[in-house]
Amino acid sequence: MHFGISSLSDSYVADSPWYAIYTRHQHEKMVAQALIGKGFETFLPLHTAAHDWKDRTKIVSLPLFPCYLFFRGILEHSQRRIMTTPGVYAIVSSGGHPAAIPAVEIETIRRVVESGASVESHPFLKRGNRVRIKCGPFAGIQGILVRRKNKCRLVLSVEMLGKAAAVEVDAFQAEPIHTARLKDCSIGHEPGRSTSI
């Protein structure tokens, strides 16, 4: 689930870069809706989680990357409009300038979220067995293969944020990239080396 495209204004150009916004805690949805109302294309990836209440369990939609959402637009024309949006703390920057997020990272997260597969937040990984999914709904997507609770997960990273998400995959769908070695990930076999978490 995600917040997506609004009616577009001059704030949006199809090939303009993606950026990330850092928001106040639990203001991600409100900020996304406000920016959509201002004509920005936004992307707020959500995942479902079960929350236990006194008398019941409730399924809720939560941001995949708490306190962050993505947008694209021409910053020279729109930075002030973004920063005056209630709930916005900052545009994620590097070296004092807004940092563009690679479109491939956004589209990878979007594909996984929109697929309906179970996706969850995951600790950011810098090392591990990088693989490419060769078939199925995630064909072409790249990430780091890890094993947890006898299941294989593909970890997808947003490098600029130091954040990651994971989705369950079958080991036979993955192929190693370059010289990465991929071992059998079936139950009873250890996967290839990955970063400890």
C-alpha positions as CSV (number, residue, x, y, z in Angstrom):
1,M,0.0,0.0,0.0
2,H,1.2,3.5,-0.7
3,F,0.3,7.1,-1.3
4,G,0.9,7.9,-4.9
5,I,0.4,10.3,-7.7
6,S,-1.7,13.5,-7.4
7,S,-2.9,15.8,-10.1
8,L,0.4,17.2,-11.2
9,S,1.4,20.8,-11.2
10,D,4.6,22.6,-12.4
11,S,6.2,21.2,-9.2
12,Y,6.4,17.9,-10.9
13,V,8.3,16.8,-14.0
14,A,8.3,13.2,-15.1
15,D,12.1,12.9,-15.1
16,S,12.8,15.0,-12.1
17,P,14.7,13.3,-9.2
18,W,13.3,11.7,-6.1
19,Y,14.1,13.1,-2.7
20,A,13.3,12.0,0.8
21,I,11.6,14.1,3.5
22,Y,12.2,13.6,7.2
23,T,8.9,14.1,9.1
24,R,7.7,14.4,12.7
25,H,6.9,11.1,14.3
26,Q,3.6,9.6,13.1
27,H,3.1,12.5,10.6
28,E,4.1,10.6,7.5
29,K,0.6,10.1,6.1
30,M,-0.5,13.6,6.9
31,V,2.5,15.1,5.2
32,A,2.1,12.8,2.1
33,Q,-1.5,13.9,1.7
34,A,-0.6,17.6,2.2
35,L,2.1,17.3,-0.5
36,I,-0.3,15.5,-2.9
37,G,-2.7,18.5,-2.3
38,K,0.1,20.8,-3.4
39,G,0.6,18.9,-6.6
40,F,3.7,16.7,-5.8
41,E,4.1,13.1,-6.7
42,T,4.7,11.4,-3.4
43,F,5.5,7.8,-2.4
44,L,4.9,6.6,1.1
45,P,5.5,2.8,1.3
46,L,3.3,1.2,3.9
47,H,3.2,-2.3,5.4
48,T,0.6,-4.1,7.5
49,A,1.3,-5.1,11.1
50,A,-0.8,-6.7,13.9
51,H,-1.3,-4.6,17.0
52,D,-2.7,-6.2,20.1
53,W,-5.3,-4.2,22.1
54,K,-6.9,-5.3,25.4
55,D,-9.8,-7.1,23.7
56,R,-8.7,-7.6,20.1
57,T,-5.9,-7.7,17.5
58,K,-6.1,-4.9,14.9
59,I,-4.3,-4.9,11.6
60,V,-2.9,-1.5,10.9
61,S,-0.9,0.1,8.0
62,L,2.4,1.6,9.1
63,P,5.2,3.4,7.2
64,L,7.8,1.0,6.0
65,F,10.5,3.6,6.8
66,P,9.2,5.5,9.9
67,C,9.5,9.3,9.7
68,Y,10.4,9.2,6.0
69,L,8.5,9.6,2.7
70,F,9.6,10.3,-0.8
71,F,8.6,13.0,-3.4
72,R,9.8,14.3,-6.7
73,G,9.8,17.7,-8.1
74,I,11.9,20.7,-9.1
75,L,13.3,21.9,-5.8
76,E,14.4,25.4,-7.1
77,H,10.7,26.2,-7.5
78,S,9.2,24.3,-4.6
79,Q,11.6,23.9,-1.6
80,R,9.8,26.6,0.4
81,R,6.4,25.1,-0.2
82,I,7.7,21.8,1.1
83,M,9.4,23.1,4.2
84,T,6.3,25.1,5.2
85,T,4.1,21.9,5.1
86,P,3.1,21.0,8.7
87,G,4.9,18.0,10.0
88,V,8.0,18.4,7.8
89,Y,11.3,18.6,9.6
90,A,13.8,18.6,6.7
91,I,14.6,17.4,3.2
92,V,17.3,14.7,3.5
93,S,20.6,16.3,2.4
94,S,24.2,15.4,1.8
95,G,26.9,18.0,1.9
96,G,24.4,20.7,2.6
97,H,22.3,20.0,-0.5
98,P,19.1,17.9,-1.0
99,A,20.2,14.4,-1.8
100,A,18.6,12.8,-4.8
101,I,17.4,9.2,-4.3
102,P,18.2,6.8,-7.2
103,A,15.0,6.1,-9.1
104,V,15.8,2.4,-9.2
105,E,15.7,2.2,-5.4
106,I,12.3,3.9,-5.4
107,E,10.9,1.7,-8.1
108,T,12.2,-1.5,-6.5
109,I,10.4,-0.6,-3.2
110,R,7.3,0.4,-5.1
111,R,7.2,-2.9,-7.0
112,V,7.5,-4.9,-3.9
113,V,4.9,-2.9,-1.9
114,E,2.4,-2.9,-4.8
115,S,2.8,-6.7,-5.3
116,G,0.9,-7.4,-2.2
117,A,3.7,-9.6,-0.8
118,S,4.5,-9.4,2.9
119,V,7.2,-6.8,3.3
120,E,8.7,-5.5,6.6
121,S,11.4,-3.1,7.8
122,H,14.9,-4.7,8.1
123,P,18.2,-3.5,9.5
124,F,20.4,-1.9,6.9
125,L,23.0,-4.2,5.4
126,K,26.2,-3.1,3.7
127,R,27.6,-6.6,2.9
128,G,26.2,-9.9,1.9
129,N,25.3,-12.1,-1.0
130,R,24.0,-9.7,-3.7
131,V,21.6,-11.5,-5.9
132,R,19.1,-10.7,-8.8
133,I,15.7,-12.3,-8.9
134,K,15.4,-14.1,-12.2
135,C,11.8,-15.0,-12.4
136,G,8.4,-14.3,-10.8
137,P,6.8,-10.9,-9.9
138,F,10.1,-9.5,-8.6
139,A,12.1,-10.5,-11.8
140,G,15.1,-8.1,-12.2
141,I,15.1,-6.8,-8.7
142,Q,18.5,-6.9,-6.9
143,G,19.2,-7.1,-3.2
144,I,21.0,-9.0,-0.5
145,L,19.9,-12.5,0.3
146,V,19.6,-13.4,4.0
147,R,18.1,-16.3,5.9
148,R,16.0,-15.9,9.0
149,K,13.7,-18.4,10.7
150,N,14.4,-21.0,7.9
151,K,13.2,-18.6,5.2
152,C,15.0,-16.6,2.6
153,R,14.5,-12.9,2.4
154,L,15.6,-10.3,-0.1
155,V,16.8,-7.1,1.6
156,L,16.2,-4.0,-0.4
157,S,18.1,-0.8,0.6
158,V,17.7,2.9,0.3
159,E,21.3,3.8,0.7
160,M,20.9,7.6,1.4
161,L,18.6,6.9,4.3
162,G,20.5,3.9,5.7
163,K,17.2,2.0,5.7
164,A,16.1,-1.3,4.3
165,A,13.1,-3.5,3.8
166,A,12.8,-7.3,3.3
167,V,10.5,-9.5,1.4
168,E,10.3,-13.3,1.4
169,V,11.6,-15.0,-1.8
170,D,12.3,-18.6,-2.9
171,A,16.0,-19.3,-3.2
172,F,15.6,-20.9,-6.6
173,Q,14.4,-17.5,-8.0
174,A,17.7,-15.8,-7.1
175,E,21.0,-15.8,-9.0
176,P,24.3,-14.4,-7.8
177,I,25.5,-11.1,-9.2
178,H,29.2,-10.9,-10.3
179,T,31.3,-13.1,-8.0
180,A,28.8,-13.3,-5.1
181,R,28.4,-17.0,-4.1
182,L,24.8,-18.2,-3.5
183,K,24.4,-21.4,-1.5
184,D,21.3,-23.5,-1.0
185,C,18.8,-21.7,1.2
186,S,16.4,-24.6,1.8
187,I,15.6,-25.8,5.3
188,G,18.5,-27.6,6.8
189,H,21.2,-25.8,4.8
190,E,23.1,-22.7,5.7
191,P,22.8,-19.8,3.3
192,G,25.8,-17.9,2.0
193,R,27.6,-15.5,4.3
194,S,25.6,-12.4,5.1
195,T,26.0,-9.5,7.5
196,S,25.0,-10.4,11.0
197,I,22.1,-8.4,12.4
